[in-house]
Amino acid sequence: MSTTSTRLPDNRYGRSSEESADRTLKIVGAVLGALLLALIGYFAWYYVGQNKISGEVIKFSPGKTAVTVHLEVRKDAGASGYCTVRSQAESGAEVGRADFRFTGDATRIDRVVTLRTTSPGTTAELLGCYPD
């Protein structure tokens, strides 16, 4: 009767040092991945959680010397800030830019503002809203 060994032949299926190197790389990769996710989560929290005022252009009406812009602003109660709006000509040149201030306890403000331009403006673009 012969007994067969279940042990794998030495050096045939890799060395044990490669296994420890693979394990080390996996651990390093998991730690770096966790740090990246934490960094992305922090930036998302900072942008969404700390932004106390935001807005959007509902509609606009271009004119020869001004652009009428309907803005909808959402903000925290009691927060104050301003929104920057610009207008461009058909050529793409900026023909008007203004800041419009929003204060008070209302959390949603619909306001129609007039942006004066140096020549006929064809667009109204909200560049951003910023808290004080």
N, CA, C and O of each residue as an XYZ file, in Angstrom:
528
protein
N       0.799     -1.165      0.000
C       0.000      0.000      0.000
C       0.860      1.254      0.000
O       1.808      1.375      0.775
N       0.531      2.134     -0.837
C       1.305      3.368     -0.897
C       0.459      4.526     -0.373
O      -0.764      4.549     -0.515
N       1.117      5.430      0.203
C       0.433      6.604      0.743
C       0.781      7.800     -0.123
O       1.954      8.082     -0.369
N      -0.233      8.492     -0.575
C       0.031      9.684     -1.380
C      -0.027     10.917     -0.488
O      -0.849     11.022      0.423
N       0.831     11.795     -0.769
C       0.909     13.023      0.025
C      -0.045     14.070     -0.565
O      -0.140     14.208     -1.785
N      -0.736     14.791      0.288
C      -1.620     15.873     -0.177
C      -0.902     17.207     -0.168
O      -1.501     18.237     -0.479
N       0.339     17.201      0.175
C       1.128     18.422      0.220
C       1.557     18.789     -1.195
O       1.953     17.921     -1.973
N       1.477     20.082     -1.530
C       1.872     20.548     -2.858
C       3.393     20.542     -2.984
O       4.101     20.749     -1.999
N       3.883     20.309     -4.167
C       5.331     20.341     -4.367
C       5.886     21.734     -4.078
O       5.241     22.740     -4.375
N       7.086     21.788     -3.498
C       7.717     23.059     -3.165
C       8.042     23.847     -4.431
O       8.424     23.279     -5.454
N       7.881     25.163     -4.341
C       8.218     26.116     -5.412
C       7.448     25.902     -6.704
O       7.821     26.468     -7.731
N       6.414     25.125     -6.690
C       5.669     24.909     -7.924
C       4.530     25.912     -8.089
O       4.233     26.330     -9.208
N       3.903     26.292     -7.007
C       2.739     27.168     -7.077
C       2.991     28.530     -6.444
O       2.051     29.148     -5.943
N       4.160     28.992     -6.450
C       4.475     30.304     -5.919
C       5.125     30.225     -4.561
O       5.066     29.204     -3.876
N       5.738     31.309     -4.192
C       6.430     31.353     -2.918
C       5.546     32.022     -1.877
O       4.640     32.779     -2.226
N       5.791     31.758     -0.644
C       5.000     32.338      0.437
C       5.246     33.836      0.552
O       4.365     34.560      1.016
N       6.425     34.330      0.142
C       6.700     35.765      0.224
C       5.798     36.538     -0.744
O       5.437     37.680     -0.462
N       5.431     35.935     -1.875
C       4.508     36.591     -2.802
C       3.119     36.701     -2.193
O       2.407     37.675     -2.436
N       2.733     35.707     -1.404
C       1.438     35.749     -0.743
C       1.390     36.885      0.270
O       0.376     37.576      0.370
N       2.458     37.089      1.017
C       2.470     38.176      1.997
C       2.525     39.532      1.288
O       1.941     40.503      1.769
N       3.215     39.607      0.161
C       3.247     40.852     -0.605
C       1.862     41.171     -1.170
O       1.445     42.330     -1.168
N       1.145     40.149     -1.654
C      -0.216     40.353     -2.149
C      -1.124     40.844     -1.031
O      -1.926     41.755     -1.236
N      -1.003     40.251      0.137
C      -1.825     40.645      1.276
C      -1.521     42.088      1.671
O      -2.441     42.847      1.977
N      -0.252     42.476      1.669
C       0.141     43.844      2.003
C      -0.432     44.827      0.988
O      -0.934     45.885      1.368
N      -0.363     44.490     -0.292
C      -0.924     45.368     -1.320
C      -2.435     45.519     -1.170
O      -2.978     46.603     -1.377
N      -3.106     44.436     -0.811
C      -4.549     44.501     -0.602
C      -4.895     45.416      0.567
O      -5.848     46.192      0.492
N      -4.132     45.325      1.635
C      -4.378     46.172      2.810
C      -4.121     47.639      2.476
O      -4.916     48.509      2.832
N      -3.015     47.912      1.796
C      -2.692     49.286      1.403
C      -3.770     49.833      0.469
O      -4.194     50.979      0.615
N      -4.210     49.027     -0.480
C      -5.270     49.463     -1.394
C      -6.575     49.743     -0.675
O      -7.262     50.711     -1.000
N      -6.930     48.915      0.296
C      -8.162     49.130      1.054
C      -8.078     50.405      1.883
O      -9.055     51.150      1.969
N      -6.926     50.667      2.494
C      -6.757     51.883      3.294
C      -6.822     53.123      2.406
O      -7.488     54.097      2.756
N      -6.141     53.098      1.268
C      -6.185     54.240      0.350
C      -7.591     54.456     -0.206
O      -8.026     55.598     -0.351
N      -8.298     53.390     -0.515
C      -9.680     53.508     -0.990
C     -10.590     54.116      0.064
O     -11.436     54.954     -0.248
N     -10.417     53.695      1.317
C     -11.217     54.257      2.411
C     -10.919     55.740      2.605
O     -11.831     56.533      2.837
N      -9.637     56.117      2.509
C      -9.284     57.536      2.620
C      -9.881     58.359      1.483
O     -10.340     59.478      1.710
N      -9.882     57.828      0.279
C     -10.465     58.531     -0.857
C     -11.968     58.717     -0.666
O     -12.498     59.796     -0.933
N     -12.652     57.681     -0.210
C     -14.090     57.803      0.051
C     -14.373     58.816      1.155
O     -15.339     59.573      1.062
N     -13.546     58.841      2.197
C     -13.724     59.818      3.269
C     -13.513     61.234      2.753
O     -14.239     62.146      3.147
N     -12.537     61.432      1.884
C     -12.282     62.754      1.314
C     -13.444     63.210      0.435
O     -13.858     64.366      0.516
N     -13.966     62.335     -0.388
C     -15.116     62.666     -1.231
C     -16.330     62.979     -0.361
O     -17.068     63.921     -0.650
N     -16.544     62.207      0.692
C     -17.651     62.463      1.600
C     -17.523     63.805      2.295
O     -18.520     64.506      2.466
N     -16.313     64.179      2.700
C     -16.105     65.475      3.342
C     -16.425     66.618      2.381
O     -17.118     67.562      2.760
N     -15.935     66.547      1.152
C     -16.208     67.612      0.195
C     -17.693     67.698     -0.134
O     -18.221     68.799     -0.298
N     -18.376     66.564     -0.233
C     -19.818     66.576     -0.491
C     -20.558     67.208      0.683
O     -21.458     68.023      0.477
N     -20.194     66.845      1.904
C     -20.826     67.437      3.080
C     -20.574     68.938      3.133
O     -21.493     69.704      3.423
N     -19.357     69.368      2.860
C     -19.014     70.782      2.907
C     -19.807     71.563      1.873
O     -20.317     72.643      2.174
N     -19.919     71.035      0.658
C     -20.623     71.747     -0.403
C     -22.121     71.789     -0.149
O     -22.733     72.849     -0.275
N     -22.727     70.658      0.206
C     -24.172     70.597      0.387
C     -24.576     71.135      1.756
O     -25.523     71.913      1.864
N     -23.870     70.726      2.786
C     -24.259     71.103      4.136
C     -23.939     72.534      4.498
O     -24.667     73.145      5.281
N     -22.886     73.078      3.959
C     -22.474     74.421      4.329
C     -22.994     75.496      3.386
O     -22.890     76.683      3.697
N     -23.547     75.113      2.248
C     -24.065     76.087      1.307
C     -25.421     76.567      1.798
O     -26.400     75.824      1.730
N     -25.495     77.798      2.293
C     -26.707     78.303      2.913
C     -27.610     79.034      1.938
O     -28.735     79.389      2.292
N     -27.149     79.266      0.726
C     -27.958     79.986     -0.252
C     -27.681     79.410     -1.636
O     -26.527     79.206     -2.013
N     -28.743     79.151     -2.385
C     -28.599     78.658     -3.751
C     -29.729     79.248     -4.586
O     -30.742     79.695     -4.049
N     -29.549     79.244     -5.876
C     -30.565     79.834     -6.736
C     -30.515     79.280     -8.129
O     -29.617     78.521     -8.494
N     -31.514     79.682     -8.911
C     -31.551     79.293    -10.319
C     -32.331     80.326    -11.107
O     -33.212     81.008    -10.584
N     -31.980     80.420    -12.379
C     -32.693     81.315    -13.294
C     -33.909     80.563    -13.814
O     -33.777     79.499    -14.419
N     -35.096     81.120    -13.577
C     -36.326     80.508    -14.057
C     -36.551     80.881    -15.521
O     -36.805     80.022    -16.365
N     -36.451     82.175    -15.800
C     -36.568     82.641    -17.190
C     -35.927     84.013    -17.287
O     -35.672     84.668    -16.277
N     -35.673     84.435    -18.510
C     -35.121     85.768    -18.724
C     -35.666     86.328    -20.027
O     -36.082     85.593    -20.922
N     -35.652     87.667    -20.105
C     -36.110     88.370    -21.307
C     -35.020     89.335    -21.735
O     -34.750     90.311    -21.034
N     -34.385     89.080    -22.878
C     -33.323     89.980    -23.331
C     -33.902     91.286    -23.877
O     -35.029     91.326    -24.370
N     -33.120     92.328    -23.780
C     -33.497     93.632    -24.313
C     -32.277     94.333    -24.870
O     -31.181     93.773    -24.885
N     -32.471     95.577    -25.334
C     -31.353     96.313    -25.937
C     -30.383     96.859    -24.897
O     -29.175     96.878    -25.131
N     -30.896     97.302    -23.755
C     -30.021     97.887    -22.735
C     -30.096     97.158    -21.401
O     -29.386     97.517    -20.462
N     -30.942     96.146    -21.304
C     -31.075     95.412    -20.041
C     -31.648     94.027    -20.308
O     -32.275     93.784    -21.340
N     -31.423     93.135    -19.367
C     -31.996     91.794    -19.405
C     -32.793     91.625    -18.111
O     -32.272     91.834    -17.015
N     -34.045     91.248    -18.255
C     -34.899     90.994    -17.100
C     -34.777     89.514    -16.739
O     -34.982     88.642    -17.583
N     -34.442     89.240    -15.479
C     -34.156     87.878    -15.037
C     -35.082     87.517    -13.877
O     -35.196     88.266    -12.906
N     -35.743     86.360    -13.988
C     -36.559     85.839    -12.890
C     -35.710     84.830    -12.129
O     -35.386     83.763    -12.650
N     -35.348     85.172    -10.884
C     -34.508     84.327    -10.045
C     -35.349     83.662     -8.965
O     -36.246     84.280     -8.392
N     -35.053     82.406     -8.696
C     -35.615     81.712     -7.542
C     -34.449     81.369     -6.623
O     -33.528     80.653     -7.017
N     -34.494     81.879     -5.406
C     -33.411     81.706     -4.449
C     -33.930     80.904     -3.263
O     -34.999     81.197     -2.728
N     -33.174     79.897     -2.857
C     -33.476     79.104     -1.662
C     -32.334     79.298     -0.669
O     -31.156     79.211     -1.014
N     -32.727     79.563      0.580
C     -31.709     79.823      1.590
C     -32.227     79.410      2.956
O     -33.418     79.153      3.129
N     -31.328     79.348      3.919
C     -31.719     79.081      5.294
C     -32.442     80.305      5.851
O     -32.172     81.433      5.439
N     -33.357     80.079      6.783
C     -34.074     81.195      7.403
C     -33.077     82.089      8.133
O     -32.254     81.607      8.911
N     -33.156     83.364      7.884
C     -32.259     84.316      8.527
C     -30.920     84.480      7.845
O     -30.172     85.396      8.187
N     -30.593     83.632      6.898
C     -29.319     83.754      6.188
C     -29.419     84.879      5.168
O     -30.494     85.163      4.639
N     -28.309     85.501      4.909
C     -28.278     86.542      3.888
C     -27.108     86.268      2.956
O     -26.135     85.611      3.326
N     -27.224     86.776      1.762
C     -26.174     86.572      0.773
C     -26.517     87.269     -0.520
O     -27.416     88.108     -0.576
N     -25.798     86.915     -1.546
C     -26.027     87.536     -2.844
C     -25.816     86.513     -3.952
O     -25.114     85.516     -3.780
N     -26.440     86.786     -5.089
C     -26.283     85.954     -6.278
C     -25.707     86.817     -7.392
O     -26.114     87.964     -7.574
N     -24.766     86.262     -8.130
C     -24.124     86.968     -9.233
C     -24.699     86.457    -10.549
O     -24.713     85.256    -10.822
N     -25.176     87.415    -11.362
C     -25.783     87.099    -12.660
C     -24.998     87.850    -13.724
O     -24.579     88.988    -13.512
N     -24.801     87.204    -14.873
C     -24.141     87.889    -15.982
C     -24.913     87.654    -17.266
O     -25.699     86.714    -17.384
N     -24.667     88.530    -18.218
C     -25.275     88.412    -19.538
C     -24.180     88.508    -20.585
O     -23.194     89.225    -20.416
N     -24.376     87.769    -21.670
C     -23.409     87.784    -22.762
C     -24.104     88.200    -24.050
O     -25.303     87.985    -24.232
N     -23.315     88.804    -24.943
C     -23.808     89.155    -26.266
C     -23.783     87.910    -27.145
O     -23.300     86.854    -26.734
N     -24.298     88.046    -28.333
C     -24.316     86.918    -29.269
C     -22.909     86.438    -29.600
O     -22.703     85.260    -29.889
N     -21.941     87.351    -29.558
C     -20.550     86.991    -29.852
C     -19.882     86.242    -28.707
O     -18.809     85.668    -28.890
N     -20.506     86.239    -27.521
C     -19.934     85.573    -26.361
C     -19.275     86.531    -25.393
O     -18.866     86.128    -24.304
N     -19.166     87.798    -25.771
C     -18.565     88.791    -24.892
C     -19.522     89.125    -23.751
O     -20.735     89.201    -23.946
N     -18.970     89.321    -22.577
C     -19.795     89.690    -21.423
C     -20.219     91.147    -21.546
O     -19.381     92.034    -21.711
N     -21.524     91.387    -21.464
C     -22.053     92.747    -21.597
C     -22.690     93.253    -20.311
O     -23.080     94.418    -20.240
N     -22.805     92.418    -19.308
C     -23.364     92.865    -18.043
C     -23.132     91.841    -16.945
O     -23.161     90.632    -17.179
N     -22.899     92.353    -15.736
C     -22.717     91.494    -14.559
C     -23.166     92.301    -13.357
O     -22.858     93.487    -13.241
N     -23.902     91.646    -12.458
C     -24.369     92.329    -11.253
C     -24.589     91.322    -10.137
O     -24.845     90.143    -10.377
N     -24.480     91.823     -8.897
C     -24.787     91.044     -7.700
C     -26.136     91.512     -7.170
O     -26.396     92.713     -7.093
N     -26.983     90.574     -6.811
C     -28.288     90.882     -6.249
C     -28.348     90.283     -4.854
O     -28.128     89.086     -4.670
N     -28.651     91.136     -3.859
C     -28.629     90.746     -2.453
C     -29.981     90.190     -2.030
O     -31.032     90.676     -2.446
N     -29.925     89.141     -1.180
C     -31.125     88.503     -0.646
C     -30.965     88.365      0.862
O     -30.017     87.746      1.344
N     -31.916     88.958      1.609
C     -31.899     88.894      3.068
C     -33.302     88.561      3.562
O     -34.242     88.458      2.774
N     -33.429     88.399      4.848
C     -34.736     88.162      5.450
C     -34.892     86.745      5.944
O     -33.983     85.921      5.844
N     -36.088     86.479      6.489
C     -36.358     85.168      7.079
C     -36.960     84.175      6.098
O     -37.046     82.988      6.412
N     -37.376     84.619      4.931
C     -37.991     83.711      3.952
C     -36.960     82.696      3.481
O     -35.788     83.026      3.300
N     -37.405     81.455      3.283
C     -36.487     80.412      2.815
C     -36.539     80.241      1.302
O     -35.654     79.615      0.719
N     -37.561     80.789      0.665
C     -37.670     80.723     -0.800
C     -38.101     82.091     -1.299
O     -39.120     82.628     -0.866
N     -37.326     82.645     -2.201
C     -37.594     83.991     -2.712
C     -37.664     83.923     -4.225
O     -36.734     83.440     -4.872
N     -38.766     84.406     -4.796
C     -38.905     84.591     -6.244
C     -38.818     86.081     -6.503
O     -39.624     86.856     -5.989
N     -37.844     86.479     -7.297
C     -37.678     87.897     -7.572
C     -37.299     88.101     -9.025
O     -36.502     87.355     -9.592
N     -37.889     89.126     -9.611
C     -37.542     89.532    -10.970
C     -36.595     90.717    -10.843
O     -36.951     91.748    -10.274
N     -35.379     90.563    -11.380
C     -34.359     91.605    -11.297
C     -34.002     92.062    -12.706
O     -34.197     91.341    -13.684
N     -33.476     93.276    -12.779
C     -33.072     93.840    -14.066
C     -31.560     93.999    -14.085
O     -30.979     94.657    -13.222
N     -30.939     93.392    -15.072
C     -29.493     93.450    -15.258
C     -29.211     94.397    -16.417
O     -29.538     94.098    -17.565
N     -28.601     95.540    -16.110
C     -28.279     96.501    -17.171
C     -27.094     95.995    -17.980
O     -26.151     95.426    -17.431
N     -27.151     96.209    -19.294
C     -26.099     95.728    -20.191
C     -25.551     96.877    -21.014
O     -26.218     97.894    -21.204
N     -24.317     96.708    -21.506
C     -23.688     97.736    -22.330
C     -24.098     97.639    -23.794
O     -24.001     98.617    -24.536
N     -24.554     96.469    -24.206
C     -25.082     96.255    -25.555
C     -26.118     95.141    -25.434
O     -26.253     94.554    -24.361
N     -26.850     94.835    -26.496
C     -27.906     93.819    -26.357
C     -27.365     92.476    -25.839
O     -26.465     91.881    -26.431
N     -27.931     92.027    -24.738
C     -27.549     90.753    -24.160
C     -28.490     89.660    -24.638
O     -29.694     89.886    -24.765
N     -27.955     88.489    -24.899
C     -28.784     87.387    -25.396
C     -28.943     86.270    -24.366
O     -29.720     85.341    -24.587
N     -28.218     86.344    -23.237
C     -28.294     85.299    -22.215
C     -28.403     85.927    -20.836
O     -28.138     87.114    -20.644
N     -28.800     85.099    -19.889
C     -28.719     85.442    -18.462
C     -28.239     84.190    -17.761
O     -28.902     83.153    -17.788
N     -27.091     84.297    -17.140
C     -26.470     83.128    -16.526
C     -26.208     83.414    -15.046
O     -25.626     84.440    -14.695
N     -26.642     82.500    -14.194
C     -26.373     82.616    -12.763
C     -24.987     82.024    -12.512
O     -24.774     80.828    -12.706
N     -24.054     82.859    -12.082
C     -22.696     82.396    -11.829
C     -22.585     81.717    -10.473
O     -21.732     80.850    -10.283
N     -23.436     82.099     -9.530
C     -23.404     81.453     -8.222
C     -24.051     82.322     -7.163
O     -24.243     83.523     -7.352
N     -24.385     81.693     -6.042
C     -24.930     82.390     -4.893
C     -24.005     82.138     -3.718
O     -23.522     81.022     -3.526
N     -23.759     83.184     -2.928
C     -22.763     83.108     -1.883
C     -23.311     83.693     -0.585
O     -23.908     84.770     -0.609
N     -23.128     83.023      0.534
C     -23.569     83.582      1.818
C     -22.619     84.672      2.283
O     -21.452     84.712      1.894
N     -23.141     85.552      3.119
C     -22.295     86.619      3.699
C     -21.391     86.062      4.759
O     -20.611     86.802      5.357
